[in-house]
Every structure is written in structure tokens, then in C-alpha cells.
């Protein structure tokens, strides 16, 4: 019995060393996205190109488009992504002339790159204070490239004419 009592501190030390040297990476914390997700599609959604052309800075908008615009449309660790006008054809869409423009990332619209500058916006989900949500959009909202989404928010324009959508709510078309 006496010999076991001498081993207890060594066993405890071994457990501490083993548990402190774990190679596991922490799991990314999810946030409750439900307040941002709409159960019904808002009316009067306008396509990306038309909103880019007409919306004024800080104007309330409802905008419709598809997630994409480049090979990586997601902003890492932020609830933000690029959205493209539905009139543009992704490389996986069926073309009228039968032309095949297949590529590994059809959501980058590589067959329509000349049209992208006027048909794409950045969507950033913001909290009640106007700060961007610091959680990944793809994982937390359950969305993927080429999904059609309807976003409610405000248009934000910079001096160069670029437009960002400060999103408050989203409906995902199935």
C-alpha cells in the first residue's frame, strides 16, 4: 500500500503532462444565425446590377443574387461573401449556344469576368451596432457557392463607387 502512495504524485503529474500536450485544435465557435435568417422571401427584391446602378449610400435595399464572383467568395472568419447578378451565367449553367465553359470553380464566373465589376457586391452581415459579425458565413448560415439569396440591408458606397451591402437579414432560395 505504501508503494502505491508514492506513485500517486507521479501518476497525477503524468496526467497533467499528457492533457496539456494535446494536439487537438479548438473547434470554431458557432453563433446563433437564426435572427438573420428569414423564413419567407421578402417582396420587391432587385437584382445586383440594378441595385448597384440606382441605390444611394445608406439606402435600405432588398437585393437578390447568387453567391460567387471569384474562386473564394467567402471572407475568412467573417459573415461576409460576394454576390453576383443572376443574369450572369456561372460556368456550370447551361448556355443557350451550347458552349461549355466548365471549370473547377464555376462560381468564379470565369466566362463572364468582363461583366463582373458592375454585377457584383460584397455582403457583410452586421450586428445592431453596425460591426461585422466575426463568424464564418458559409458554416454558420449553411449556405454555399451559387446559392441564390435575398438580402435585406443598407447600401454602402465608397468614393470609388464600390458598393457593399450591410446585411440585416437573408432568405436562402431552395
Order of alpha helices (4+ residues) and beta strands (2+ residues): alpha-beta-alpha-beta-beta-alpha-beta-alpha-beta-beta
